[in-house]
Amino acid sequence: MKNTALFLFLSFLLLACSVNKPLSGGPSPGNTSWKESIPLAGNAWVLDDPLASSSLIQENGLDNWSGTAHSIGVFFHLAGAGEIQLGIRARVKSGESVLRYTFGEKTGEIAIQNTDWEIIPIGTFEISRAGYQRLELQGKSRTGPAFAEVEALLIGGAAAKKEVHYVKDEFYWGRRGPSVHLWYPQADAIEQVEWFYNEITVPEGQDVLGSYFMANGFNEGYFGFQANSDTERRILFSVWSPFQTDNPNDIPEDQKIRLLKKGQDVYTGEFGNEGSGGQSYLRYPWRAGVTYRFLLRGHPSAGNNTDYTAWFYAPEAGQWRLIASWRRPQTNTYLAGLYSFLENFIPETGATSRYARYSNQWVCDTRGQWQELTRARFTADATARKGNRLDYTGGLQNGAFFLRNCGFFNERTEIDTDFERPATGKKPIIDLDGLP
């Protein structure tokens, strides 16, 4: 019995000494009962070069990581404060890697040698306030071909006992971040709304790559502007087909969206993946800090069709520009379901906040009567509603409606909240018959 006890003790001691431990940063939470395992596939970004996230953040987490310049941020939201323990599930392909971590104001290093997946304790920390938290990882040194593969961040302790929010599923949508909307209910009470006018201002520094600032949405489509790349921006107008599919090739001929006309230099074609239909866009170098104007017309036409036409006004040009006019079959309606939205369509930039002001909304009916829309309801998509992301807000600010999303900020607006802005009385002065 004594020999057996001694053998078990020595075996336990050997196992304990073989576990990877922090080089610095506090006691190892080796005996932690981990509460949450946060997958890096849906919750990590390359902070110094967001577009590099597409190659470094894979389906199984962080991989192909060899450059010391890259800083990896892992985000999660805590409902409570207190003590928290952190660890990562990681391995190396060969050799040894030393990672530098930052959590709050504390930094330290961990060494990883294991080639099988193991939980590597990082340390114990004190959380002073609830909200979004970020663990930052940087590669310091390695003897193998790459730094560690990291599958998940593990958390435990008192601060993790309350609700923890992070992207648990649908990683593509979670990485894009929550989409937010402004619905204009006053328009629903107006008969035969034929025209919808709106203005958007994107403040300087908020024109983040991947942003779609949508001004004039309606039941059958949407119209606004995008930041598509470092060199390209678009004014985009799309109309959904009445045939429900994500593949435009599946749409029957009698349910396809037909182009009636388009403006100069406007591209037209089909789109898919989020419904399908007709798409048109103008490459235009719109600028942050400038207010742009959007005008949409929708009315029934012969043969059980409805025609939708969009115009864009840029102060740089000093005139309205036609984007396109589309005919939607099997549809007989004026404009309905009017709204605006803000979304991010590039998952790699989902850790960067963006913001826009939506102001001076008006509609005009078939009698030529303009009415101002001063009320809006703030809503958000499924990513927000099920708690995968909580970085969303919107409402009223300085006399205009606003929307903000992404970036892991802690301000949040309750979904389905109603707001009312002060009336401007600035009816659009537009020669509707003289539009191009």
C-alpha positions as CSV (number, residue, x, y, z in Angstrom):
1,M,0.0,0.0,0.0
2,K,2.8,2.4,0.9
3,N,4.6,1.7,-2.4
4,T,1.4,2.2,-4.3
5,A,0.7,5.5,-2.5
6,L,4.2,6.7,-3.2
7,F,3.9,5.7,-6.9
8,L,0.6,7.6,-7.2
9,F,2.1,10.7,-5.5
10,L,5.2,10.7,-7.8
11,S,3.0,10.2,-10.9
12,F,0.8,13.2,-9.9
13,L,3.8,15.3,-9.2
14,L,5.3,14.4,-12.6
15,L,2.0,15.2,-14.4
16,A,1.7,18.6,-12.6
17,C,5.2,19.6,-13.6
18,S,4.5,18.7,-17.2
19,V,1.6,21.1,-17.5
20,N,2.2,24.4,-19.4
21,K,2.2,27.3,-17.0
22,P,2.3,31.1,-17.4
23,L,5.8,32.6,-17.4
24,S,4.3,35.6,-15.6
25,G,0.9,37.2,-14.9
26,G,-0.4,35.6,-11.7
27,P,-1.3,32.2,-10.4
28,S,-2.2,29.4,-12.8
29,P,-5.8,28.5,-12.6
30,G,-4.9,24.8,-13.2
31,N,-7.8,23.5,-11.1
32,T,-10.4,25.9,-12.6
33,S,-13.8,24.5,-13.5
34,W,-14.1,26.2,-16.9
35,K,-17.6,27.7,-17.5
36,E,-17.4,28.8,-21.1
37,S,-15.3,27.7,-24.1
38,I,-15.3,30.7,-26.5
39,P,-14.4,29.6,-30.1
40,L,-11.9,31.9,-31.8
41,A,-13.6,31.0,-35.2
42,G,-16.4,33.4,-34.3
43,N,-14.9,35.7,-31.8
44,A,-11.3,36.7,-32.8
45,W,-9.9,39.2,-35.2
46,V,-6.5,40.4,-36.3
47,L,-6.4,43.8,-34.7
48,D,-3.5,45.4,-36.6
49,D,-4.7,44.2,-40.0
50,P,-8.4,43.2,-40.0
51,L,-8.4,41.8,-43.6
52,A,-5.7,39.3,-42.5
53,S,-8.4,37.7,-40.3
54,S,-9.7,35.8,-43.4
55,S,-6.4,33.8,-43.6
56,L,-5.5,33.5,-39.9
57,I,-8.9,32.9,-38.3
58,Q,-10.1,29.5,-39.7
59,E,-13.0,27.2,-39.0
60,N,-11.1,25.6,-36.2
61,G,-9.7,28.9,-34.8
62,L,-6.4,30.7,-35.1
63,D,-4.0,29.0,-37.5
64,N,-1.1,29.8,-40.0
65,W,0.1,32.4,-37.6
66,S,3.8,33.2,-38.1
67,G,4.3,37.0,-38.0
68,T,5.2,38.7,-34.8
69,A,3.5,41.9,-36.0
70,H,0.0,40.5,-35.8
71,S,-2.1,41.1,-32.7
72,I,-5.0,38.8,-32.2
73,G,-8.1,40.1,-30.2
74,V,-10.6,37.7,-28.7
75,F,-13.9,39.3,-27.4
76,F,-16.6,38.3,-25.0
77,H,-19.2,40.1,-22.9
78,L,-19.7,39.6,-19.1
79,A,-22.9,40.4,-17.3
80,G,-21.0,40.7,-13.9
81,A,-17.7,41.8,-12.4
82,G,-15.3,39.9,-10.1
83,E,-12.5,37.4,-10.4
84,I,-12.0,35.6,-13.7
85,Q,-9.6,32.8,-14.8
86,L,-8.5,32.6,-18.4
87,G,-7.0,29.8,-20.4
88,I,-6.6,28.8,-24.1
89,R,-7.0,25.5,-25.8
90,A,-3.9,25.4,-28.0
91,R,-1.1,23.4,-29.5
92,V,2.0,23.8,-31.7
93,K,2.9,21.8,-34.8
94,S,6.5,21.5,-33.5
95,G,9.1,23.3,-31.4
96,E,8.2,25.8,-28.7
97,S,6.3,29.1,-29.0
98,V,6.1,31.9,-26.5
99,L,3.0,34.1,-26.6
100,R,2.6,37.5,-25.0
101,Y,-0.9,38.3,-23.7
102,T,-2.7,41.4,-22.6
103,F,-5.9,41.4,-20.6
104,G,-7.0,44.8,-19.2
105,E,-3.8,46.4,-17.8
106,K,-2.0,43.1,-17.2
107,T,0.5,41.5,-19.5
108,G,2.5,38.3,-19.4
109,E,3.8,35.4,-21.4
110,I,3.0,31.7,-21.8
111,A,5.1,29.0,-23.4
112,I,3.6,26.2,-25.4
113,Q,5.3,23.0,-26.4
114,N,2.5,20.4,-26.6
115,T,1.6,19.1,-30.1
116,D,-1.7,17.7,-28.9
117,W,-4.6,20.0,-27.9
118,E,-4.3,21.0,-24.3
119,I,-5.7,23.7,-22.0
120,I,-3.0,26.3,-21.3
121,P,-3.8,28.3,-18.2
122,I,-3.1,32.1,-18.6
123,G,-3.9,33.5,-15.2
124,T,-6.4,35.0,-12.7
125,F,-7.6,38.5,-13.1
126,E,-10.0,41.0,-11.5
127,I,-12.9,42.4,-13.6
128,S,-13.9,45.8,-12.2
129,R,-17.0,46.3,-14.4
130,A,-19.4,44.3,-16.5
131,G,-19.3,44.6,-20.3
132,Y,-17.1,43.6,-23.2
133,Q,-13.7,42.2,-22.4
134,R,-10.7,41.6,-24.8
135,L,-7.8,39.1,-24.5
136,E,-5.0,40.1,-26.8
137,L,-2.4,37.7,-28.0
138,Q,0.9,38.4,-29.8
139,G,3.6,36.0,-30.9
140,K,7.0,36.7,-29.2
141,S,9.2,33.8,-30.3
142,R,9.0,30.4,-31.9
143,T,11.3,27.6,-32.9
144,G,8.7,25.9,-35.1
145,P,7.2,27.0,-38.4
146,A,4.4,28.9,-36.8
147,F,3.0,30.2,-33.5
148,A,0.4,28.2,-31.7
149,E,-2.9,27.1,-33.1
150,V,-5.5,28.4,-30.8
151,E,-9.0,26.8,-30.9
152,A,-10.8,28.5,-27.9
153,L,-10.6,30.8,-25.0
154,L,-11.7,29.3,-21.7
155,I,-13.1,31.3,-18.8
156,G,-14.1,30.5,-15.3
157,G,-14.5,32.1,-11.9
158,A,-17.0,34.4,-10.2
159,A,-17.2,36.9,-13.1
160,A,-18.2,34.1,-15.5
161,K,-21.0,32.7,-13.3
162,K,-23.4,35.3,-14.6
163,E,-24.5,35.5,-18.2
164,V,-21.7,35.4,-20.8
165,H,-22.3,36.6,-24.4
166,Y,-20.2,35.7,-27.4
167,V,-20.8,34.3,-30.9
168,K,-21.9,30.7,-30.3
169,D,-23.1,29.8,-33.8
170,E,-23.5,31.1,-37.3
171,F,-19.9,32.4,-37.2
172,Y,-20.2,34.2,-40.6
173,W,-23.1,36.4,-39.4
174,G,-21.6,36.8,-36.0
175,R,-18.3,38.0,-37.4
176,R,-20.1,40.5,-39.6
177,G,-21.8,41.9,-36.4
178,P,-25.3,43.0,-35.7
179,S,-27.3,44.8,-38.3
180,V,-29.5,47.7,-37.0
181,H,-32.6,49.4,-38.5
182,L,-34.9,52.4,-38.3
183,W,-38.5,51.7,-39.4
184,Y,-40.8,54.6,-40.2
185,P,-44.3,53.7,-39.1
186,Q,-46.0,57.0,-40.1
187,A,-45.6,56.0,-43.8
188,D,-47.8,52.9,-43.3
189,A,-50.8,55.2,-42.4
190,I,-50.4,57.2,-45.7
191,E,-52.2,56.0,-48.8
192,Q,-50.4,55.6,-52.1
193,V,-46.9,56.7,-51.0
194,E,-45.1,57.2,-54.3
195,W,-41.9,59.0,-53.3
196,F,-39.5,58.5,-50.3
197,Y,-36.7,61.0,-49.5
198,N,-33.9,60.6,-47.0
199,E,-30.5,62.1,-46.1
200,I,-27.4,60.4,-44.6
201,T,-24.3,61.9,-43.1
202,V,-21.4,59.6,-42.2
203,P,-19.1,61.4,-39.8
204,E,-15.3,61.5,-40.5
205,G,-13.7,58.3,-39.4
206,Q,-16.9,56.3,-39.5
207,D,-16.7,55.3,-43.2
208,V,-15.4,51.9,-42.2
209,L,-14.6,49.3,-44.9
210,G,-17.6,46.9,-45.3
211,S,-20.3,49.4,-44.2
212,Y,-23.6,49.7,-46.0
213,F,-25.4,52.8,-45.0
214,M,-28.9,52.1,-46.4
215,A,-31.1,55.1,-46.7
216,N,-34.3,54.1,-48.5
217,G,-35.5,50.6,-47.8
218,F,-38.9,49.3,-48.8
219,N,-40.7,45.9,-48.8
220,E,-39.2,44.9,-52.2
221,G,-35.7,46.3,-52.0
222,Y,-33.2,48.8,-50.7
223,F,-31.1,51.9,-51.7
224,G,-28.0,53.5,-50.1
225,F,-24.2,53.6,-50.3
226,Q,-21.3,51.4,-49.4
227,A,-17.6,51.4,-48.5
228,N,-16.4,48.5,-50.6
229,S,-12.6,48.7,-50.6
230,D,-9.8,51.2,-50.0
231,T,-10.3,52.5,-53.5
232,E,-13.9,51.9,-54.3
233,R,-17.3,53.1,-53.0
234,R,-20.7,52.5,-54.4
235,I,-24.2,53.9,-54.6
236,L,-26.3,50.6,-54.5
237,F,-29.9,50.0,-55.5
238,S,-31.4,46.5,-55.5
239,V,-34.9,45.0,-56.0
240,W,-35.8,41.5,-54.9
241,S,-37.6,39.1,-57.2
242,P,-41.0,37.8,-56.0
243,F,-39.5,34.3,-56.4
244,Q,-37.8,33.2,-53.2
245,T,-34.3,31.9,-53.8
246,D,-30.7,32.7,-53.0
247,N,-29.6,31.7,-56.5
248,P,-30.7,34.1,-59.3
249,N,-30.3,31.3,-61.9
250,D,-33.3,29.6,-60.3
251,I,-35.7,32.5,-61.0
252,P,-38.3,31.8,-63.7
253,E,-38.3,34.2,-66.6
254,D,-41.7,35.6,-65.7
255,Q,-40.5,36.5,-62.2
256,K,-37.2,38.1,-63.1
257,I,-36.6,41.8,-62.3
258,R,-36.5,43.8,-65.6
259,L,-34.3,46.8,-66.1
260,L,-36.2,49.8,-67.6
261,K,-33.3,52.3,-67.7
262,K,-30.1,53.2,-65.9
263,G,-27.9,56.2,-65.3
264,Q,-24.6,57.0,-66.9
265,D,-21.7,54.7,-65.7
266,V,-24.2,52.6,-63.7
267,Y,-23.5,48.8,-63.6
268,T,-26.6,46.5,-63.6
269,G,-26.9,42.8,-63.1
270,E,-28.3,40.1,-60.8
271,F,-27.5,39.4,-57.1
272,G,-28.0,36.4,-54.9
273,N,-27.2,34.9,-51.4
274,E,-29.6,37.1,-49.5
275,G,-32.6,36.6,-51.7
276,S,-32.1,37.3,-55.4
277,G,-33.1,40.0,-57.9
278,G,-31.9,43.0,-59.9
279,Q,-28.9,45.0,-58.7
280,S,-27.5,48.3,-59.9
281,Y,-24.6,50.5,-58.6
282,L,-22.7,53.6,-59.4
283,R,-19.0,53.8,-58.4
284,Y,-18.8,57.1,-56.7
285,P,-16.2,58.6,-54.3
286,W,-18.6,59.7,-51.6
287,R,-16.9,61.3,-48.6
288,A,-17.3,61.2,-44.8
289,G,-18.6,64.4,-43.3
290,V,-20.8,65.3,-46.3
291,T,-24.6,64.9,-46.3
292,Y,-26.0,63.0,-49.3
293,R,-29.6,62.8,-50.5
294,F,-31.6,59.8,-51.7
295,L,-34.9,59.7,-53.6
296,L,-37.0,56.6,-54.4
297,R,-40.1,56.2,-56.5
298,G,-42.4,53.2,-56.5
299,H,-45.8,52.9,-58.4
300,P,-47.9,50.2,-60.1
301,S,-47.5,49.8,-63.9
302,A,-49.4,47.9,-66.5
303,G,-49.7,44.1,-66.4
304,N,-49.5,43.5,-62.6
305,N,-46.0,45.0,-62.3
306,T,-44.5,47.7,-60.1
307,D,-41.7,50.1,-61.2
308,Y,-39.0,51.3,-58.8
309,T,-36.6,54.1,-59.6
310,A,-33.8,55.6,-57.5
311,W,-31.9,58.9,-57.8
312,F,-28.9,60.1,-55.8
313,Y,-27.9,63.7,-55.1
314,A,-24.3,64.6,-54.4
315,P,-23.5,68.2,-53.5
316,E,-20.1,67.8,-55.3
317,A,-22.1,67.4,-58.6
318,G,-25.0,69.7,-57.7
319,Q,-27.6,67.6,-59.5
320,W,-29.7,64.5,-59.2
321,R,-28.3,61.4,-60.9
322,L,-30.4,58.4,-62.0
323,I,-29.1,55.1,-60.6
324,A,-31.7,52.8,-62.2
325,S,-35.3,52.0,-62.8
326,W,-36.5,48.3,-62.3
327,R,-39.8,46.6,-63.0
328,R,-40.9,43.9,-60.5
329,P,-43.5,41.4,-61.9
330,Q,-46.4,39.9,-60.0
331,T,-46.5,43.1,-57.8
332,N,-49.1,45.8,-57.6
333,T,-48.2,48.3,-54.9
334,Y,-47.0,51.8,-54.0
335,L,-44.1,52.1,-51.5
336,A,-44.6,50.4,-48.2
337,G,-42.5,49.1,-45.3
338,L,-40.1,52.1,-45.4
339,Y,-36.9,51.8,-43.3
340,S,-33.2,52.4,-43.1
341,F,-30.4,50.2,-41.9
342,L,-26.7,50.0,-41.1
343,E,-24.8,46.7,-41.7
344,N,-21.3,45.4,-42.1
345,F,-20.9,43.0,-45.1
346,I,-17.2,42.2,-44.6
347,P,-16.7,39.8,-41.6
348,E,-13.1,40.8,-41.2
349,T,-14.1,44.3,-40.2
350,G,-16.7,43.2,-37.7
351,A,-14.5,44.4,-34.7
352,T,-14.6,48.0,-35.9
353,S,-17.4,50.4,-34.9
354,R,-19.3,52.5,-37.5
355,Y,-21.9,55.2,-37.2
356,A,-24.2,57.3,-39.3
357,R,-26.9,60.0,-39.0
358,Y,-30.2,59.6,-40.8
359,S,-32.1,62.9,-41.1
360,N,-35.0,64.8,-42.8
361,Q,-37.2,61.9,-43.9
362,W,-40.2,62.7,-46.1
363,V,-42.7,60.9,-48.3
364,C,-45.0,62.2,-51.1
365,D,-48.3,60.6,-52.1
366,T,-49.8,60.4,-55.6
367,R,-51.6,63.8,-55.1
368,G,-48.2,65.5,-54.7
369,Q,-48.6,66.0,-50.9
370,W,-45.3,65.8,-48.9
371,Q,-45.4,64.6,-45.3
372,E,-42.5,64.5,-42.9
373,L,-41.6,61.3,-41.1
374,T,-40.5,62.2,-37.5
375,R,-40.9,58.8,-35.8
376,A,-38.8,55.7,-36.1
377,R,-38.6,52.3,-34.4
378,F,-35.1,50.9,-33.6
379,T,-34.7,47.2,-34.4
380,A,-31.9,44.7,-35.0
381,D,-31.3,41.4,-36.7
382,A,-31.1,37.8,-35.3
383,T,-27.4,38.2,-34.4
384,A,-28.4,40.8,-31.9
385,R,-31.7,39.4,-30.8
386,K,-30.3,36.0,-29.7
387,G,-27.3,37.7,-27.9
388,N,-24.4,36.6,-30.1
389,R,-23.4,40.3,-30.4
390,L,-24.5,43.1,-28.1
391,D,-22.6,46.0,-29.7
392,Y,-25.5,47.8,-31.3
393,T,-27.3,51.1,-30.6
394,G,-29.5,53.6,-32.3
395,G,-32.2,56.3,-31.7
396,L,-32.2,60.1,-31.5
397,Q,-29.1,62.3,-31.3
398,N,-28.8,66.0,-31.9
399,G,-32.1,66.2,-33.7
400,A,-31.5,63.3,-36.1
401,F,-31.9,59.5,-36.0
402,F,-28.6,57.6,-35.8
403,L,-27.4,54.0,-36.0
404,R,-24.2,52.4,-34.7
405,N,-22.9,48.9,-34.7
406,C,-19.8,46.6,-34.3
407,G,-16.6,47.4,-32.4
408,F,-17.6,45.8,-29.0
409,F,-18.8,49.0,-27.3
410,N,-20.9,48.7,-24.2
411,E,-23.7,51.3,-25.0
412,R,-26.8,49.5,-26.1
413,T,-30.4,50.4,-27.1
414,E,-33.3,48.2,-26.3
415,I,-34.6,46.6,-29.4
416,D,-38.1,47.7,-30.6
417,T,-37.7,51.1,-28.9
418,D,-39.6,54.1,-30.5
419,F,-38.1,57.5,-31.1
420,E,-39.3,60.8,-32.3
421,R,-37.2,63.6,-33.7
422,P,-38.1,67.3,-34.0
423,A,-39.7,68.3,-37.3
424,T,-37.4,70.3,-39.6
425,G,-40.2,71.6,-41.9
426,K,-37.6,71.4,-44.7
427,K,-39.7,69.8,-47.4
428,P,-37.6,68.6,-50.4
429,I,-37.5,71.1,-53.2
430,I,-37.3,68.7,-56.2
431,D,-38.7,69.1,-59.7
432,L,-40.1,65.5,-59.9
433,D,-41.1,65.9,-63.5
434,G,-37.6,67.1,-64.5
435,L,-35.6,64.2,-62.9
436,P,-33.2,62.4,-65.3
